[in-house]
């Protein structure tokens, strides 16, 4: 993969996420990349730990990230997204702020801040295995 700018790398990551293409998603991250909650705990380090996190998330049939805004400053890309999720209690959305640090055409560190979770009105949706 040849992605020339931090913006292109992060966009490729978002496209792969929405396509649920695990290998394309991992290809946008450095092999030793780390994911964190913003100012907090490490969520994953390296492709193996990230693969497990994304496989679980990709099992959600309605998963989708809608980009609301993006700011690029040098090697840092900040996305504000609205994520549609299949929560245990039903279909809903959650706001997310994603801060990506890109070096050598790969994401090396990503931090995520979760906003308010909103459940959709129809709580009686069928459950998927």
PyMOL commands that place a pseudoatom at each C-alpha (Angstrom):
pseudoatom trace, name=CA, resn=UNK, resi=1, chain=A, elem=C, hetatm=0, pos=[0.000, 0.000, 0.000]
pseudoatom trace, name=CA, resn=UNK, resi=2, chain=A, elem=C, hetatm=0, pos=[1.370, 3.429, -0.913]
pseudoatom trace, name=CA, resn=UNK, resi=3, chain=A, elem=C, hetatm=0, pos=[-0.506, 6.186, 0.836]
pseudoatom trace, name=CA, resn=UNK, resi=4, chain=A, elem=C, hetatm=0, pos=[1.317, 9.463, 0.454]
pseudoatom trace, name=CA, resn=UNK, resi=5, chain=A, elem=C, hetatm=0, pos=[-0.215, 11.582, 3.229]
pseudoatom trace, name=CA, resn=UNK, resi=6, chain=A, elem=C, hetatm=0, pos=[-1.505, 11.096, 6.795]
pseudoatom trace, name=CA, resn=UNK, resi=7, chain=A, elem=C, hetatm=0, pos=[-4.934, 12.100, 5.455]
pseudoatom trace, name=CA, resn=UNK, resi=8, chain=A, elem=C, hetatm=0, pos=[-4.834, 9.297, 2.843]
pseudoatom trace, name=CA, resn=UNK, resi=9, chain=A, elem=C, hetatm=0, pos=[-3.775, 6.738, 5.476]
pseudoatom trace, name=CA, resn=UNK, resi=10, chain=A, elem=C, hetatm=0, pos=[-6.604, 7.665, 7.845]
pseudoatom trace, name=CA, resn=UNK, resi=11, chain=A, elem=C, hetatm=0, pos=[-9.163, 7.729, 5.021]
pseudoatom trace, name=CA, resn=UNK, resi=12, chain=A, elem=C, hetatm=0, pos=[-8.028, 4.251, 3.917]
pseudoatom trace, name=CA, resn=UNK, resi=13, chain=A, elem=C, hetatm=0, pos=[-8.455, 3.100, 7.538]
pseudoatom trace, name=CA, resn=UNK, resi=14, chain=A, elem=C, hetatm=0, pos=[-12.005, 4.513, 7.660]
pseudoatom trace, name=CA, resn=UNK, resi=15, chain=A, elem=C, hetatm=0, pos=[-12.895, 2.948, 4.291]
pseudoatom trace, name=CA, resn=UNK, resi=16, chain=A, elem=C, hetatm=0, pos=[-11.582, -0.458, 5.423]
pseudoatom trace, name=CA, resn=UNK, resi=17, chain=A, elem=C, hetatm=0, pos=[-13.488, -0.165, 8.730]
pseudoatom trace, name=CA, resn=UNK, resi=18, chain=A, elem=C, hetatm=0, pos=[-16.761, 0.524, 6.933]
pseudoatom trace, name=CA, resn=UNK, resi=19, chain=A, elem=C, hetatm=0, pos=[-16.091, -2.306, 4.464]
pseudoatom trace, name=CA, resn=UNK, resi=20, chain=A, elem=C, hetatm=0, pos=[-15.271, -4.590, 7.426]
pseudoatom trace, name=CA, resn=UNK, resi=21, chain=A, elem=C, hetatm=0, pos=[-12.052, -5.484, 5.591]
pseudoatom trace, name=CA, resn=UNK, resi=22, chain=A, elem=C, hetatm=0, pos=[-9.841, -6.567, 8.479]
pseudoatom trace, name=CA, resn=UNK, resi=23, chain=A, elem=C, hetatm=0, pos=[-6.645, -7.072, 6.469]
pseudoatom trace, name=CA, resn=UNK, resi=24, chain=A, elem=C, hetatm=0, pos=[-6.935, -3.702, 4.693]
pseudoatom trace, name=CA, resn=UNK, resi=25, chain=A, elem=C, hetatm=0, pos=[-7.600, -2.042, 8.053]
pseudoatom trace, name=CA, resn=UNK, resi=26, chain=A, elem=C, hetatm=0, pos=[-4.582, -3.637, 9.727]
pseudoatom trace, name=CA, resn=UNK, resi=27, chain=A, elem=C, hetatm=0, pos=[-2.434, -2.632, 6.730]
pseudoatom trace, name=CA, resn=UNK, resi=28, chain=A, elem=C, hetatm=0, pos=[-3.008, 1.032, 7.645]
pseudoatom trace, name=CA, resn=UNK, resi=29, chain=A, elem=C, hetatm=0, pos=[-1.458, 0.431, 11.087]
pseudoatom trace, name=CA, resn=UNK, resi=30, chain=A, elem=C, hetatm=0, pos=[2.218, -0.126, 11.894]
pseudoatom trace, name=CA, resn=UNK, resi=31, chain=A, elem=C, hetatm=0, pos=[2.872, -3.688, 13.129]
pseudoatom trace, name=CA, resn=UNK, resi=32, chain=A, elem=C, hetatm=0, pos=[3.607, -2.349, 16.637]
pseudoatom trace, name=CA, resn=UNK, resi=33, chain=A, elem=C, hetatm=0, pos=[0.908, 0.342, 16.640]
pseudoatom trace, name=CA, resn=UNK, resi=34, chain=A, elem=C, hetatm=0, pos=[-0.962, 1.102, 19.844]
pseudoatom trace, name=CA, resn=UNK, resi=35, chain=A, elem=C, hetatm=0, pos=[-4.565, 2.060, 20.504]
pseudoatom trace, name=CA, resn=UNK, resi=36, chain=A, elem=C, hetatm=0, pos=[-5.665, 3.904, 23.634]
pseudoatom trace, name=CA, resn=UNK, resi=37, chain=A, elem=C, hetatm=0, pos=[-8.621, 5.513, 25.254]
pseudoatom trace, name=CA, resn=UNK, resi=38, chain=A, elem=C, hetatm=0, pos=[-7.902, 9.254, 25.156]
pseudoatom trace, name=CA, resn=UNK, resi=39, chain=A, elem=C, hetatm=0, pos=[-5.497, 10.026, 28.047]
pseudoatom trace, name=CA, resn=UNK, resi=40, chain=A, elem=C, hetatm=0, pos=[-6.103, 6.539, 29.387]
pseudoatom trace, name=CA, resn=UNK, resi=41, chain=A, elem=C, hetatm=0, pos=[-5.615, 2.827, 29.167]
pseudoatom trace, name=CA, resn=UNK, resi=42, chain=A, elem=C, hetatm=0, pos=[-4.058, 0.964, 26.272]
pseudoatom trace, name=CA, resn=UNK, resi=43, chain=A, elem=C, hetatm=0, pos=[-6.698, -0.957, 24.327]
pseudoatom trace, name=CA, resn=UNK, resi=44, chain=A, elem=C, hetatm=0, pos=[-4.404, -2.900, 21.986]
pseudoatom trace, name=CA, resn=UNK, resi=45, chain=A, elem=C, hetatm=0, pos=[-0.781, -3.178, 20.904]
pseudoatom trace, name=CA, resn=UNK, resi=46, chain=A, elem=C, hetatm=0, pos=[0.231, -4.743, 17.611]
pseudoatom trace, name=CA, resn=UNK, resi=47, chain=A, elem=C, hetatm=0, pos=[-1.762, -6.391, 14.863]
pseudoatom trace, name=CA, resn=UNK, resi=48, chain=A, elem=C, hetatm=0, pos=[-2.698, -9.528, 16.848]
pseudoatom trace, name=CA, resn=UNK, resi=49, chain=A, elem=C, hetatm=0, pos=[-4.444, -7.582, 19.621]
pseudoatom trace, name=CA, resn=UNK, resi=50, chain=A, elem=C, hetatm=0, pos=[-6.031, -5.189, 17.102]
pseudoatom trace, name=CA, resn=UNK, resi=51, chain=A, elem=C, hetatm=0, pos=[-7.254, -8.117, 14.990]
pseudoatom trace, name=CA, resn=UNK, resi=52, chain=A, elem=C, hetatm=0, pos=[-9.133, -9.542, 17.988]
pseudoatom trace, name=CA, resn=UNK, resi=53, chain=A, elem=C, hetatm=0, pos=[-10.734, -6.158, 18.775]
pseudoatom trace, name=CA, resn=UNK, resi=54, chain=A, elem=C, hetatm=0, pos=[-11.802, -5.500, 15.174]
pseudoatom trace, name=CA, resn=UNK, resi=55, chain=A, elem=C, hetatm=0, pos=[-13.066, -9.064, 14.565]
pseudoatom trace, name=CA, resn=UNK, resi=56, chain=A, elem=C, hetatm=0, pos=[-15.438, -8.668, 17.495]
pseudoatom trace, name=CA, resn=UNK, resi=57, chain=A, elem=C, hetatm=0, pos=[-16.611, -5.250, 16.285]
pseudoatom trace, name=CA, resn=UNK, resi=58, chain=A, elem=C, hetatm=0, pos=[-16.995, -6.396, 12.666]
pseudoatom trace, name=CA, resn=UNK, resi=59, chain=A, elem=C, hetatm=0, pos=[-19.433, -9.101, 13.822]
pseudoatom trace, name=CA, resn=UNK, resi=60, chain=A, elem=C, hetatm=0, pos=[-21.982, -6.319, 14.395]
pseudoatom trace, name=CA, resn=UNK, resi=61, chain=A, elem=C, hetatm=0, pos=[-24.216, -6.306, 11.284]
pseudoatom trace, name=CA, resn=UNK, resi=62, chain=A, elem=C, hetatm=0, pos=[-25.050, -2.584, 11.376]
pseudoatom trace, name=CA, resn=UNK, resi=63, chain=A, elem=C, hetatm=0, pos=[-21.562, -1.276, 12.204]
pseudoatom trace, name=CA, resn=UNK, resi=64, chain=A, elem=C, hetatm=0, pos=[-20.763, 1.936, 10.330]
pseudoatom trace, name=CA, resn=UNK, resi=65, chain=A, elem=C, hetatm=0, pos=[-18.644, 5.026, 10.997]
pseudoatom trace, name=CA, resn=UNK, resi=66, chain=A, elem=C, hetatm=0, pos=[-19.905, 8.307, 9.546]
pseudoatom trace, name=CA, resn=UNK, resi=67, chain=A, elem=C, hetatm=0, pos=[-17.265, 11.014, 9.366]
pseudoatom trace, name=CA, resn=UNK, resi=68, chain=A, elem=C, hetatm=0, pos=[-18.665, 14.298, 10.702]
pseudoatom trace, name=CA, resn=UNK, resi=69, chain=A, elem=C, hetatm=0, pos=[-15.464, 16.350, 10.601]
pseudoatom trace, name=CA, resn=UNK, resi=70, chain=A, elem=C, hetatm=0, pos=[-11.725, 15.939, 10.118]
pseudoatom trace, name=CA, resn=UNK, resi=71, chain=A, elem=C, hetatm=0, pos=[-8.743, 18.092, 11.061]
pseudoatom trace, name=CA, resn=UNK, resi=72, chain=A, elem=C, hetatm=0, pos=[-5.221, 17.468, 9.773]
pseudoatom trace, name=CA, resn=UNK, resi=73, chain=A, elem=C, hetatm=0, pos=[-2.177, 19.068, 11.375]
pseudoatom trace, name=CA, resn=UNK, resi=74, chain=A, elem=C, hetatm=0, pos=[1.055, 17.652, 10.019]
pseudoatom trace, name=CA, resn=UNK, resi=75, chain=A, elem=C, hetatm=0, pos=[1.207, 13.966, 10.955]
pseudoatom trace, name=CA, resn=UNK, resi=76, chain=A, elem=C, hetatm=0, pos=[-1.836, 14.127, 13.254]
pseudoatom trace, name=CA, resn=UNK, resi=77, chain=A, elem=C, hetatm=0, pos=[-5.355, 13.487, 11.952]
pseudoatom trace, name=CA, resn=UNK, resi=78, chain=A, elem=C, hetatm=0, pos=[-8.391, 14.012, 14.191]
pseudoatom trace, name=CA, resn=UNK, resi=79, chain=A, elem=C, hetatm=0, pos=[-11.725, 12.545, 13.100]
pseudoatom trace, name=CA, resn=UNK, resi=80, chain=A, elem=C, hetatm=0, pos=[-15.080, 13.231, 14.718]
pseudoatom trace, name=CA, resn=UNK, resi=81, chain=A, elem=C, hetatm=0, pos=[-17.372, 10.324, 13.859]
pseudoatom trace, name=CA, resn=UNK, resi=82, chain=A, elem=C, hetatm=0, pos=[-20.828, 9.010, 14.571]
pseudoatom trace, name=CA, resn=UNK, resi=83, chain=A, elem=C, hetatm=0, pos=[-20.636, 5.237, 14.921]
pseudoatom trace, name=CA, resn=UNK, resi=84, chain=A, elem=C, hetatm=0, pos=[-23.700, 3.032, 14.409]
pseudoatom trace, name=CA, resn=UNK, resi=85, chain=A, elem=C, hetatm=0, pos=[-23.385, -0.020, 16.648]
pseudoatom trace, name=CA, resn=UNK, resi=86, chain=A, elem=C, hetatm=0, pos=[-25.300, -3.138, 17.644]
pseudoatom trace, name=CA, resn=UNK, resi=87, chain=A, elem=C, hetatm=0, pos=[-25.112, -2.738, 21.418]
pseudoatom trace, name=CA, resn=UNK, resi=88, chain=A, elem=C, hetatm=0, pos=[-26.255, -5.567, 23.728]
pseudoatom trace, name=CA, resn=UNK, resi=89, chain=A, elem=C, hetatm=0, pos=[-29.382, -3.509, 24.446]
pseudoatom trace, name=CA, resn=UNK, resi=90, chain=A, elem=C, hetatm=0, pos=[-30.067, -2.830, 20.743]
pseudoatom trace, name=CA, resn=UNK, resi=91, chain=A, elem=C, hetatm=0, pos=[-29.220, -0.591, 17.797]
pseudoatom trace, name=CA, resn=UNK, resi=92, chain=A, elem=C, hetatm=0, pos=[-27.765, 2.817, 18.576]
pseudoatom trace, name=CA, resn=UNK, resi=93, chain=A, elem=C, hetatm=0, pos=[-25.079, 5.373, 17.866]
pseudoatom trace, name=CA, resn=UNK, resi=94, chain=A, elem=C, hetatm=0, pos=[-22.124, 6.750, 19.764]
pseudoatom trace, name=CA, resn=UNK, resi=95, chain=A, elem=C, hetatm=0, pos=[-19.995, 9.798, 19.062]
pseudoatom trace, name=CA, resn=UNK, resi=96, chain=A, elem=C, hetatm=0, pos=[-16.274, 9.174, 18.833]
pseudoatom trace, name=CA, resn=UNK, resi=97, chain=A, elem=C, hetatm=0, pos=[-13.251, 11.428, 18.611]
pseudoatom trace, name=CA, resn=UNK, resi=98, chain=A, elem=C, hetatm=0, pos=[-10.312, 9.602, 16.997]
pseudoatom trace, name=CA, resn=UNK, resi=99, chain=A, elem=C, hetatm=0, pos=[-6.779, 11.005, 17.151]
pseudoatom trace, name=CA, resn=UNK, resi=100, chain=A, elem=C, hetatm=0, pos=[-4.351, 9.275, 14.783]
pseudoatom trace, name=CA, resn=UNK, resi=101, chain=A, elem=C, hetatm=0, pos=[-0.574, 9.784, 14.730]
pseudoatom trace, name=CA, resn=UNK, resi=102, chain=A, elem=C, hetatm=0, pos=[0.828, 8.785, 11.335]
pseudoatom trace, name=CA, resn=UNK, resi=103, chain=A, elem=C, hetatm=0, pos=[4.508, 8.138, 10.552]
pseudoatom trace, name=CA, resn=UNK, resi=104, chain=A, elem=C, hetatm=0, pos=[6.050, 6.406, 7.546]
pseudoatom trace, name=CA, resn=UNK, resi=105, chain=A, elem=C, hetatm=0, pos=[2.629, 5.993, 5.905]
pseudoatom trace, name=CA, resn=UNK, resi=106, chain=A, elem=C, hetatm=0, pos=[1.173, 3.966, 8.823]
pseudoatom trace, name=CA, resn=UNK, resi=107, chain=A, elem=C, hetatm=0, pos=[-0.828, 4.775, 11.945]
pseudoatom trace, name=CA, resn=UNK, resi=108, chain=A, elem=C, hetatm=0, pos=[1.491, 4.347, 14.936]
pseudoatom trace, name=CA, resn=UNK, resi=109, chain=A, elem=C, hetatm=0, pos=[-0.796, 5.519, 17.715]
pseudoatom trace, name=CA, resn=UNK, resi=110, chain=A, elem=C, hetatm=0, pos=[-4.551, 6.008, 17.898]
pseudoatom trace, name=CA, resn=UNK, resi=111, chain=A, elem=C, hetatm=0, pos=[-6.534, 7.417, 20.798]
pseudoatom trace, name=CA, resn=UNK, resi=112, chain=A, elem=C, hetatm=0, pos=[-10.305, 7.317, 21.084]
pseudoatom trace, name=CA, resn=UNK, resi=113, chain=A, elem=C, hetatm=0, pos=[-12.730, 9.370, 23.166]
pseudoatom trace, name=CA, resn=UNK, resi=114, chain=A, elem=C, hetatm=0, pos=[-16.296, 8.089, 23.391]
pseudoatom trace, name=CA, resn=UNK, resi=115, chain=A, elem=C, hetatm=0, pos=[-19.182, 10.498, 23.558]
pseudoatom trace, name=CA, resn=UNK, resi=116, chain=A, elem=C, hetatm=0, pos=[-22.827, 10.015, 24.353]
pseudoatom trace, name=CA, resn=UNK, resi=117, chain=A, elem=C, hetatm=0, pos=[-24.510, 6.747, 23.421]
pseudoatom trace, name=CA, resn=UNK, resi=118, chain=A, elem=C, hetatm=0, pos=[-27.992, 7.103, 21.930]
pseudoatom trace, name=CA, resn=UNK, resi=119, chain=A, elem=C, hetatm=0, pos=[-30.288, 4.138, 21.427]
pseudoatom trace, name=CA, resn=UNK, resi=120, chain=A, elem=C, hetatm=0, pos=[-32.603, 3.975, 18.415]
pseudoatom trace, name=CA, resn=UNK, resi=121, chain=A, elem=C, hetatm=0, pos=[-36.337, 4.031, 19.110]
pseudoatom trace, name=CA, resn=UNK, resi=122, chain=A, elem=C, hetatm=0, pos=[-37.086, 0.473, 17.961]
pseudoatom trace, name=CA, resn=UNK, resi=123, chain=A, elem=C, hetatm=0, pos=[-35.524, -1.606, 20.725]
pseudoatom trace, name=CA, resn=UNK, resi=124, chain=A, elem=C, hetatm=0, pos=[-37.143, -4.847, 19.556]
pseudoatom trace, name=CA, resn=UNK, resi=125, chain=A, elem=C, hetatm=0, pos=[-34.734, -5.592, 16.711]
pseudoatom trace, name=CA, resn=UNK, resi=126, chain=A, elem=C, hetatm=0, pos=[-33.772, -9.206, 16.147]
pseudoatom trace, name=CA, resn=UNK, resi=127, chain=A, elem=C, hetatm=0, pos=[-30.488, -10.483, 17.563]
pseudoatom trace, name=CA, resn=UNK, resi=128, chain=A, elem=C, hetatm=0, pos=[-27.765, -11.815, 15.263]
pseudoatom trace, name=CA, resn=UNK, resi=129, chain=A, elem=C, hetatm=0, pos=[-25.287, -14.537, 16.161]
for i in range(1, 129): cmd.bond("trace and resi %d" % i, "trace and resi %d" % (i + 1))
show_as sticks, trace
zoom trace
